[in-house]
Amino acid sequence: MARATVLGRLTWRVATVTAVRDETPGARTIVLDLPGWPGHLAGQHLDVRLTAPDGYSTQRSYSIASAPDGDRVELTVEVLPDGEVSPYLARVLAPGDPLEVRGPIGGWFVWRPETPEPVQLVAGGSGVVPLMAMIRARAAAGADAPFRLLYSTREPGTALYQAELERLAADGSGLEVTRAYTRRAPEGWGRPPARVDADLLARAVWPPEREPAVFVCGPTGFVETVADLLVSAGHDPGLIRTERFGPSGGRS
Ligand SMILES: Cc1cc2nc3c(=O)[nH]c(=O)nc-3n(C[C@H](O)[C@H](O)[C@H](O)COP(=O)(O)OP(=O)(O)OC[C@H]3O[C@@H](n4cnc5c(N)ncnc54)[C@H](O)[C@@H]3O)c2cc1C
């Protein structure tokens, strides 16, 4: 049984794109129908494989953005202008198109709604995607573990899921969102544009004494810096889970 489950996850299957939704000028959500999908945990990802007519094939990983919802799975892809795969996924792929995927993948960077501990999410750029799946899974399950999200983006216009996060943070269910900007902040914003630093973490993150489960996701440099700062601030390294999306690519 367990072997069949693992093999199922490692087998490529063909999903159908049922809808696409622009989140920002540079990022798009792709809604997939995956008949026979075994379900997923918030935080897991998929592999996507593209194959050219000449047989050349390449694959990339994408976090699942949606809470578990039957055969429906959402991905959010941010375009890297010189990238091989992301411009195709976020600019070309259209409803009705097939897409080869396998998964769900990953058993460590996951959050389960039945866990009561406070949760601290720290996202850099598109690293918010698997953390959004956790926030959505919490809302869908009516779970009451207190959640905090610290979300760093280059500027307000590149922040994903803006309206949904505002709505969920305002509904009194225990989600707090702190935003930070590295290149351009909104007019009158209290903190000048800067990377996440120890001061911001001290203000926005649950204190170590609360023993939060911490999930950090984003470009490699962002994740390593934040994890180091959290450990220096007294957080138990065993409670910090990280997911690296790739090169830091400058300031995120
Ligand atoms: C577990 C996992 C989950 C991921 N989830 C998501 C997701 O939900 N949404 C999403 O948009 N991306 C996600 N990624 C990143 C994704 O897999 C690709 O790396 C990304 O889309 C770039 O692919 P590409 O083919 O367009 O670029 P490539 O052709 O691979 O690279 C183009 C250039 O960009 C650089 N580069 C590659 N990846 C990154 C990056 N992440 N940041 C900055 N520079 C980079 C390369 O070094 C190269 O210079 C995830 C990665 C991992 C490992």
The ligand as a Gaussian input file, in Angstrom:
#p B3LYP/6-31G(d) Opt

LIG

0 1
 C       10.436000      23.125000      -3.953000
 C       10.328000      24.312000      -4.899000
 C        9.123000      24.974000      -5.015000
 C        9.010000      26.065000      -5.891000
 N        7.817000      26.710000      -5.970000
 C        7.693000      27.788000      -6.781000
 C        6.446000      28.498000      -6.843000
 O        5.467000      28.151000      -6.167000
 N        6.367000      29.555000      -7.685000
 C        7.440000      29.960000      -8.448000
 O        7.293000      30.946000      -9.213000
 N        8.637000      29.324000      -8.391000
 C        8.775000      28.235000      -7.587000
 N        9.968000      27.558000      -7.547000
 C       11.052000      27.954000      -8.479000
 C       10.865000      27.193000      -9.806000
 O       11.113000      25.798000      -9.597000
 C       11.833000      27.654000     -10.902000
 O       13.137000      27.616000     -10.413000
 C       11.515000      29.057000     -11.396000
 O       10.190000      29.129000     -11.926000
 C       12.502000      29.453000     -12.487000
 O       12.431000      28.532000     -13.548000
 P       12.766000      28.999000     -15.027000
 O       12.898000      27.775000     -15.865000
 O       11.837000      30.057000     -15.492000
 O       14.183000      29.690000     -14.869000
 P       15.599000      29.031000     -15.232000
 O       15.726000      28.951000     -16.720000
 O       15.776000      27.779000     -14.444000
 O       16.573000      30.124000     -14.648000
 C       16.694000      31.423000     -15.255000
 C       17.598000      32.303000     -14.406000
 O       16.987000      32.605000     -13.155000
 C       17.745000      32.081000     -12.064000
 N       16.752000      31.494000     -11.149000
 C       16.207000      30.261000     -11.203000
 N       15.310000      30.088000     -10.208000
 C       15.280000      31.240000      -9.518000
 C       14.567000      31.712000      -8.401000
 N       13.661000      30.951000      -7.766000
 N       14.804000      32.977000      -7.962000
 C       15.687000      33.787000      -8.591000
 N       16.396000      33.402000      -9.656000
 C       16.206000      32.154000     -10.119000
 C       18.674000      31.067000     -12.666000
 O       19.885000      30.960000     -11.933000
 C       18.918000      31.640000     -14.043000
 O       19.882000      32.674000     -13.992000
 C       10.122000      26.488000      -6.667000
 C       11.346000      25.809000      -6.524000
 C       11.448000      24.748000      -5.655000
 C       12.781000      24.046000      -5.527000

